[in-house]
Amino acid sequence: MPTDVIDGLTKEPTAEGALGRNRDGYFHVRFQVDIAFLASYAVRLNSDAALAKFILAAEYSFARQKPAGDFELVIPSNLAYLGQPTNGDLSSGISFFTAALGQSLVLLQQSTWYKNRPADQLTTRLNNLTAKFQLGLTYLKTQAEILKLYDADAPNRLLFDAVAFYSMGSFLNDAQAKAIGVEYIELALAQQNAAGFYTEGGGFDSTYNGVSIRLALVLLGILPIQEPVYERLRKSV
């Protein structure tokens, strides 16, 4: 695709690093999921400018991390009537963000361009976030059983969870997190039809298969080919 077309598709953070619905004022880390576009753009075009935006968005996100590893929530006044979210709502939002962050970090880790970049201020800033990444993953592992219940009928959400655990586990060399990620893949695949598609919400919502296939592609880029779930994921694609 021409560079100017890709430019038009790229998500632009604010000067502070806010993305999505956080651009109008911080809401929750869930709305930083567009961070994955910035990492993809950086690797695809070997762009230091996009890498800087990715790191800025990551810094913005983790500046709102709480001591336990979860993230601040600031409900906009026009949504206050909806009340407080459940623990499952918040954990799911963190999982969405972690999936976007984890796939981004693995993409950089796999990138010849990134690996061959000289150490500089950008890499130092990213490395300085490692302890916060670890804290976030440690917190998410405490929410694993809640997410299994919350996302039980939505294979696409189970695959978001799988990407979150497996990608961050890969980046941080956390075997337990990777094993949890495989558990989530198995839960999603338990709702896979023999033809390859996923039975979303008991079968009525076919549109999320596009989301599930995108997530399967992300996982196929991280999983070892000999992983038992690999061929079943490939079948969905």
C-alpha positions, 0 to 999 in steps of 0.5 A, a space after each residue: 500500500 502507498 505510504 500516504 494511504 498507510 499514514 491515513 490508517 495509522 492512529 495518531 496519539 496526542 502529545 501526551 500519548 493518549 489514543 482512542 477515547 482517552 484523547 478527550 481525557 483519560 478514561 481507561 487503559 482499554 482505550 489504548 488498544 490502538 497502540 498495536 497499529 503504531 508498532 506495526 507501522 514502525 516495523 513495516 516502514 522501519 519508522 523511528 517516528 512511529 516507534 517514538 509514538 508507540 513508546 509515548 503511548 505506552 508511557 501514557 498508559 503505564 503512568 496510570 498503572 496502580 500499585 497492584 498492577 491494574 489501571 485507573 478508571 475515570 468515568 466521563 460525566 456523561 456516562 456516570 448514569 451507567 454506574 460502576 463497571 464490574 470486575 469482569 468489565 475492568 479485567 476484560 479491558 486490561 486484557 484487551 490492552 495487554 493483547 495489543 501491547 504484547 503483540 506489539 512487543 513481540 513484533 519489535 522483538 522479532 523485527 530485524 530492523 528493531 534488533 539492529 537499531 543502535 541503543 538510544 533514548 527510545 530503547 532506553 525509554 522502552 526498557 524502563 517500562 519492563 518492570 511495569 509490563 511485568 507488574 501488569 502481567 502479574 496482575 492479569 494472571 490473578 484475573 485469569 479465572 474471572 476472565 474465563 467466566 466473563 468471556 466464556 461465550 465469546 471465542 473472540 474475547 477468549 482469543 484476545 485473552 490468549 494473545 494477552 497472556 501468550 504474547 506477554 509471556 513470550 516477551 517476558 519469558 514467563 512460562 506460566 503466562 504462556 501456558 495460561 494463553 494456551 488454555 484460552 486458545 483451547 477454550 476458544 477452539 472448543 467452540 470451533 465448528 468442524 468447518 473452522 468457524 467459531 460459534 459466537 454467542 451460541 451461534 447467532 453472531 457470525 461477524 466476530 469470526 473476522 476478529 477471531 481470524 485476525 487474532 488467530 493470525 497474531 497467535 500463529 506469528 508467535 506460537 511454535 509450529 509444533 504447538 498442538 493448537 497450531 493446526 486448529 488455529 490455522 484451520 480457522 484462517 
